[in-house]
Amino acid sequence: MGYRFDFDSQNNLLRCSWEGVVTDDLLWENFCAVKNLVAAHSFRRCINDFSGVTQFDASSKIIERIARVPPIFGGAGTMLIILAPKDLIFGLSRMFSSLSEPSRPNLHVVHTEQEAFALLGITSANFSPISDP
């Protein structure tokens, strides 16, 4: 299935929702798509939501590769939250966070949407679909 993008304009919040199987190629494709979206729309905050993932076939090599490239979200007022309810994805996301900590100080990994919203200082979000870049 892949991923889809939604946006909450009230909270200036981009969400990327993943579904189905995640692969190396799909992770890299998504990284490039998010980079283009942020450049075109100046999004400042993002939830990368892995709740709908049924199988995670991406390797640690692609996670390391993405961790080593300059961050998409950086600077004051930016925040990237990885929502990873499943243990495997949570652990790999923490690995990504550790590898990229110096360049991504505003990256957080959480288990629930409520945790994500708390970090963002909101209680709810009203997402609407947006098209790919």
N, C-alpha and C positions, 0 to 999 in steps of 0.2 A: 504494500500500500504506500509506504513512504512517509511523507510529512505534509503538513499544510500550515499556512500562516493565517493568523487572526490578529486584530489590533483593537485595543481599548483606547479610544481617543481621550476619554476623560482622565485616565491615569497615565497616558503616554506609554503604553505597555504593549510590546510586541510579544506574541506567543507563537512558538513553533510546536505543533503537536505531532508526535511521531506515532505511527501505527504499523503493525505487522513486524516484518523482519528488518533489522538494521544491519547494513554491511559497510565495509570500508568505503566503497565507492559512494554509497548513499550519504555517509557522514561527510565526506569531502565535498560532494555536490551541495549538501546543505550549508556547509561552512561558506562556500562561494556565493550561494543564493542569499544568505543572511548578510554577508558583506555588501552585496549589491543593494539590498533593501535598506540597510542602514545608511549607505552613501546617498541613496535617492531620497530618503525620507527623514533622515536625522533622528532615528529612534534612539532613545536614551536608556531604555530598560527592556529586558527580555526574559521571558520564562521559556526554557527549552524543556518541554514536557514529554517525558518518556513513559507516561502512564499506559499508553495504548500499545506498547511494544510486546510482541508475543515471542520473539526470538532475537537475541543479540549476537550476531555473527561477525561483528567488527573486531579487529585485532588491536592489541596494545600498541602496535606500530603506528596505526593511523591516529590513535589518541595522542601518542607522543608527537607525531608530525604536526597536528593541529595545535598542540600546546606550545610548540616552538615558534610558530608564526606570530607576527604582531597581532594583538587582540583587536577584535572588531569594536567592542565596547570598552572604552577607556576614558579616563579623565573624570572630573568632578561631575556628580549627578548621574553617573552611569551605573548600571547594575545588571549582571547576568546571573540568573538563578537556574540551576539544573534541578528539575523535579524528577526524582528517580525513586519510585516506591519499591521497586524490586531490588533485592540485595546485590545481585551481580552488577546491575547497572549503577546502583549507588556506589559500590566499591570502585568501579572503573571511573566513575565521575569524580570521586575523591582523588583517584590517581591523577586524573587530568588537572584537578584543582591544585594538587601538590606540585606537579610539574610546571604549572604556569603561574604559580603564586606571585613571583616577582613582577610579572607584567599584567596580572589580572587580580589586583587586590579586592575588587568588588565582585568576585565570583563566589557564589554560595551553592552548596548542594544540600537539598532537603528531600524528605520523604513524602510530604503532603503539600497540597495546594494551600492549606491554611498556614503552614510554615512560610511558604513563599509570600503570601499576602502580608503576613506579619512583618517580614523583612522589608517589604515595599511600603509599609505603613498604610495599607488599604484593607478594607473588610470584604470587598467583592470587586468583580470586574465584569464589564459588559463587552464581550468580544464580538467583532464582526469580521467576516472573511475579507482578506485582501488577496490580490492576485500576486503570483510570483513575479520577481523582478524581470 
